[in-house]
């Protein structure tokens, strides 16, 4: 049986600038150098310090045309990438025309290959000058982000899909300002609240700026969504609060300034009583996330009430052997199709990631890519699962 997807459905993959471009200079590159030794020791020496230094990454900055040729060969008709803020505005208020031209060429390369660009403005990294002014904890941060957004939409007026922020609340704010695992490495409830407030204001300001200059643009943000699975009365009550913060809080604060919802989904979280992370972990990815394809159905259904188009802006698996990726993609798409058949307005699917890449504080070892990257030679090798996905894309349908 074939499960047909809607006509005009967008298919592709995603990347982010810091994770693939290489040779950036931002708050993350400085944090990496300060923390690589510590992270290596915390892995009990399993991974050397250089695993935690992004360095040249995949050299996508120079090889983007080659990488987009690969995407085209895999039948992709959409691609999500991010603009590296620290490249285009390396000093406050000073714009680097050479770097702006670089991203103009990136967009042109996608268009030439018939691939629709989804442009992310902020995927966690910030310029060093912005960090020195307090980063997202600064009361002026929404103003700085609005200025950056205005300039980008002015430079790239033909972009139809803009993603302002990636996973701003439950990942970035929590890991950077509460758990201290991302730069700036703070552990402050007050700072976390301030940052959340500023990110909401930043998104809303960017939305207005983009739509003012390009009224036809579709603007949203990428929301990390988790399927909370409850067992028993206590955990069912707890699930209401977990959903309210993790999945819906930022969305509710910005709903009037969203033309679509970007849904990032990787895993579920089983609740027992008032305890998180009670998963059985029978089948997991390389990073230990239990695989739960049905979860994407549940989160998509939960987003239906907001009456916005939905694009799955990230969904992927760390799987170095490529043993589980094909099944992972097919099962998640099967459950996505079920949601669509029940009236959820899902319009696209972007796998994470096109390439193996630098996975933040985990470094290079997790392998999420449809394309294997040899970090010594930078050779690209298309994985078998990528071809299985390419067949789905070409036929706009899934065989079950």
N, C-alpha and C positions, 0 to 999 in steps of 0.2 A: 504494500500500500504506500502511496505517495502522499506526504503532507505538503500541500502547496502553501507557499508564503504569499503575502499580498503583492500585487503588482507594484513595481517601483520600490520594493524593499531594498534597503541599503545594506551591503555586506562588505566587511573589510577587517581591518585590524587597527591597533593603536600603538603609539609610542609616546615618550615624553623626552624633551630636549636633554635634560641632564643625564638621563639613563642611556641615551644612545649617541648623542652628538660627539662627545669628547672634548677635552681641553676647554672646559668652562672655568670661569672664575666667579664664584658666588658664595653665599654663606655655607652651602653644603661642602664645597671643595675645601674650604678652610677647616670646617668641622671634621671632615674625613681625616685630614692630616693629623689633627689633634687627638683623634680617637681610634685610629687604625690599630695601634699596638694593643690597646685595651680590648677592642673587639676580638682581636686574634686570640688573646689570652682567655677571653670568655668562651671561645670555641674550643678551649683546651688544646690549642695549637693545631686544630684540624684544618683551619684556613689561615694562610700567612697574612701579614699586615697588608700586603699589596692587593689582596682580595677586596679590601675595604676602601681602596683609593680608585675613584672613577677614571682618572687619567684620560686616555684617548677613547675609552669605552668601546663602542662599535665603529668609531670614526664615521658615523652616519652624516656628520656635517659635510664631509667630502664625498661620501658615497651615496648620497640620497637618491641620485638618479638610478644607480645600480639597484638599490633597494626597492625603488618604486617599479622598476622593470620586473622584479621578482613578484611584487604585489599584483601587477598587471597579469603576469603569467599564471597567477593563482586566481584570476577572474575577479579580483576585488574591484568594487566600484565606489568605495569610500575609504577614507583613511583619516584617523585622528592623530594629530601631532601637536606639540606645544611650542610656542615662541619663548625663547630664553630671554627673560626680561633683562638679565644682567648683560646680555650682549647688545641689545638695542638701546639701553639707557645705562651705560657703564658708570656714568657720573650723573648726579642729580640734575635733571633738566637738560642734559646734553645727549643728543641723539646720534647714534653711529649709523650714518647713511649706508656704509658698506654692509653692515649687518642687516639693515632693513632690506637692502637689495638681495641679500642672501635668501631671506625668507620669501621675497617676491619670486625668486627663482624656484624655491621649493614648491610654492603654490602653482606656479606655471608648469612645473614638471608633473605635478598631479593632474592638472587640467589636460595636459597634452596626452596623458594616458587614460583619460576618461574616468578619473577617480575624483570623487567629491571630497573636498577638504573640510574636516571638522577641526577648527582652530581652538586650542586651549590657551588661555592667556596666562594662567598661573597653575603650575604643577609642582608646588611646594618650595621651589628655590626662589631666592630673592637677591637683588643686587647687594653688594657689600655696603654701599652707602645707605641703603634702606635699612639694612640690619643695624648699622651704627646709629641710626635715628630711632631705634626701638622696634623695627620690624612691624609686625601686625599688632603689637601692643601699643604702638604710638597712636595717639588720638588723630594724627594727620594721615594715618595709613589709608583710609578710604579715599582721601583726596589724591594721594600719590597713585593709587591704583586706577582711579578714574582718569587721571591724566595719561597714564600709560595706555589704558583702553582706548581713549579718544584718539591718541596718535596712531594706534594700530589699525583701527577701523578706517581712519583717514587714509592710511597707506595702502590698505587692502580692502577697497570698497566692494569688491566682487564676491567676498566671502558670505555665504548664506547661513552657515552654522558656526556659532560662537559658543564656546564653553568658558565661562569666566573663571571658575575655581574648580579644582579637583579635590574631592573628599575633604572639605574644609573643617567639618565639625568633629566627627567621631574618630577620624584618623589624625589629621594634621594637628588640630588644637590639643587633642588628648596626648598624643605622642610627643609633641614639641614643648608643651607648656604644663602638662600634668605629670606624665610619666618620665619625662626627661630623656627619651630615647632618640629624638630627632633634634637638630639644632633649633633653638638655642640651648636646649637641654635643661629647661626650667622645670620646677616642681611646685607650682603655685596654683591653687584653686582660683584666687583672685585674678591672676594673669590670664588663666584659661577663659574665664568669663569675659574679660575685657577683649581678648582676641576673638572670641566667638561673636561678640557684638560688632567689632570692627569688620570682620569678614562678611557679616550680613550687610552692613552698610556699604562695604566695598563692592559686593555683588550688585546691590540695588543701584548704586551710582554708575557702575560700569554698564548695566543694562540700559539705563536712560541714555548714557553717552553713545552707546552703540546704535540704539534704535533712532536716536536723533539724527545720526549721520547716515544710517542705512535702514529705513523703515521696513524693508522687506526681510531683514535679517531675522533668523530664529536664534534666540539667546536662552541659554540655560546653564546649569552647572552639573558636575558629575557627582552624584550622591552615592556614597558607599552604603549598600543595603544588606542587611543580614536577616536571614530567616530564623527567628527565635521560635524554637520548638518547645512547647511546655508539656509538663506531665504533672497532673494533679492541680488542685485548687490554688495552692500558694504560688506555684510557678506560673499559672495562668494569669493571676493578678499581676505578678512580677513582669510578665510579658508585655502587659499594657504599658508599663512605665519604660521598659527597655525599648519598645517600638517608638514610644513618644519622643525619646531623646535620640537614640541611634539612627532611626530611619526617617523620622518625620519632622523633627524640631526645626532644622535649617530650612527644609522645604516650606514649612508653614510660614516662616519668617520672610520668605522671599517669593511666595507663590504669585503675587501680583506682578512680579518682575521675572517671570519665567514663561517662555513660549513652549518649552518642552522640558521633560525630565530626563536627565542622563542617569541611567541606572548602572552602577558597578556592582556586580555580584560574584562572589567567590565561594562562600561557604555558609553553613548554618551554625547555630549555637543552641545546643540543648540545655534547657534550664531544669534544675531540680531544686525545689524550694526556692531559696533566695540565692542560689549558686549559679554562676555562669559556667560555660565551657565544660559541661558534663557529657561531652560527646563520647561515643563508644570507640571512635577512631578505628573502625574495622578496615576501611579503605581510605587511605590518605594520599595527598600529594607529597612531593619531596620536602615541602616545608611544614608538613604535619597537619594540613587542613583536611578535615574529613570531607570526602566528596559527597555532595547531596544535591543532585540535579533537580529534584522536586522543589527545592527551596526557591529556585528562580521563578517558578510558577506562583508560589505563595507571595513573594515580594511584589511581583508584577500585579497580581490581583489586588494587593493592598494599596498599590499606587493608583489603581483605576479611579478611585473616588475623587481624585484631583482633576480629572477631566482634561489632562494634558497629553499630547503625543509623547511617547516614550521611545528613547533610543538606548539600547544596551551599549554603554560606552566602554565597559570593560567586563570580560569574563574569560578566565583562563586558568591554566594549571601549570605548576612547576613539575616537570616530568622529563628528566634528563634522558631516560631510556626511550621515550616516546611510546611507551607501552600502553598508556591510559588516555592519551590526549584525544585520539579519534573518538573513542567512546564518550569521553567527557564532553566534547563538542556536540556530538549527535544527541546525547541524552539531554543536555541543557536546551538544545534547539527543539527537541520533542516536547519538553515541558513549556517552552516559550510558545510553541505553536498551540498548545492546549489553552494557554492564556489568551492568545489572539482569537481562538475559536470561541472563547467565552466573552468577547467584546473588549478586551484590553487593546488599546491603540498602540501597538509596538510597530515601529517603522524601520528599525535597523538593528544590526548586530555587529559589534566591533570586538574581535577577539583580542585579548591581551596575551602576548604581544606579537607584533610582526617578527621581531628579532629577540634572541636572547639579549639580555641587557643588564645594566647595573641596578640591582634591586635594593637601593637605599642602604639601610644599616645592615642588611644581609650580605651586601656586596655582589660579586659576580657568580657565586656558585649556583643559585637557583636558576633553572632553565625553563622559562615560560614561552620561548619563541616558537612560532611556526617554522622559523628558520634558525638552524644551529649556527652559532658564530664561534669560530676558533679565535680566541682572544690573542693568541700569539701571532698568527698569520693574517687574521681578520677575514679569512675565507668564509664565505656563506655556503651553507648546504641546506637545501629545502628538505624538511622532514616529511616522512610518509603521511603523517596526519594532516599536513598542509594540503596535500593532494586530495585527500578525502574531503576536506573542507571545500576545496576548489570545485569539486564535483557538485556539492550542495549549492554553492554560489551560482555556478553556471546554469543549473536546472531550476534555481529558485524553489527548490523542494527537497524534502528529506525522505529517503526510503526507509520504511520501518517494517 
